[in-house]
Amino acid sequence: MPDVALTLDPDLAAVLDQVLMGLLPADALPAADVYLDEEGAAVARRDEGGGLVAVRPLRWALPAEVRTDGPVVVARAGEIPAGPLPAGVVVLLPAGGVRPDDARWPAWAAAWSQGAASVVETPVPVADAALRAEQVAAAYSSGPLVEVDTVAHGGGSGRTVFFTGLSGSGKSTVARSVVERLAGARTITLLDGDVVRTHLSKGLGFSAEDRDTNIRRIGWVAAEVTKHGGLAVCAPIAPYDATRRWVRETVEAAGGPGSFVLVWIATPIEVCEERDVKGLYAKARAGEIKGFTGIDDPYEEPTDAELVIDTSLVSLEDAVDRVVSFLDQTT
């Protein structure tokens, strides 16, 4: 019987490394005979007894190699020390699942490293570090786990401005005008709905599943832009609340809290229909187009938008001013 192989995403790769280092039991991983990285190369195999054997060297120092009797601090997610660290302290940095191109990681790690006797990266994910601090500390030291005062670690400089609204609401016009206003001041990527469908989402239809996939692709690209310090401006219809919230979580996981700005272009549907130069609303009402947002497919109005703009009540210039002002005030 051929081996059952499992390809690991970054989170599962962190679990694998913890199992190999004795920080988690072998059954913490889904069952498989061989484990592959995202490029398909084998990184570990099950032995005859069900244990795990690494196929290639680990990047981490084993707890036994680090073992100390001095004080240790487990760095906290999204926080940095408020002052000098205690003398002689060993800092354990949770680094499991951190991608090598995460632009926020170096500054965060450097803040925790300042004044430490030594710094040890561990395969524990940042999100798990607080709950497992005692267990992780005990693995690396017989000394005390030290608590230190912290302050929030500011996010990176990247942002995503995500416009949502009905067809004809004016979201693309406002989005393009925001890009024109900010051009030259920073790196900007415009992800307009129609353009994305021509390239990134070519081949997708307009079923609920395909719309969801389209928005998630936009969100993933926006998160990458944000992570690297750029500004992503997105202008899809994005009718479903759950998908918009997924994009927010994905972007803020890459760029930090506050890096996602949702702008709802709340122009009434009656106005959108009056502006409809393509005649799409008329075709939808006549039944010639099925699943058209606002007619026979719902638009779920946001309850979490940072900005709400009705372009039937404000000018284009005023709409752009509101978006740019918000970005300036929250940078």
Beta strands, then each sheet from edge to edge (+ up, - down):
strand 1: 5-7
strand 2: 34-36
strand 3: 42-46
strand 4: 52-54
strand 5: 72-74
strand 6: 79-81
strand 7: 90-96
strand 8: 118-125
strand 9: 150-152
strand 10: 159-164
strand 11: 188-192
strand 12: 231-235
strand 13: 260-265
strand 14: 307-309
sheet 1: 1+ 2+ 3- 4+
sheet 2: 5+ 7+ 8+
sheet 3: 6+ 9-
sheet 4: 11+ 12+ 10+ 13+ 14+
end
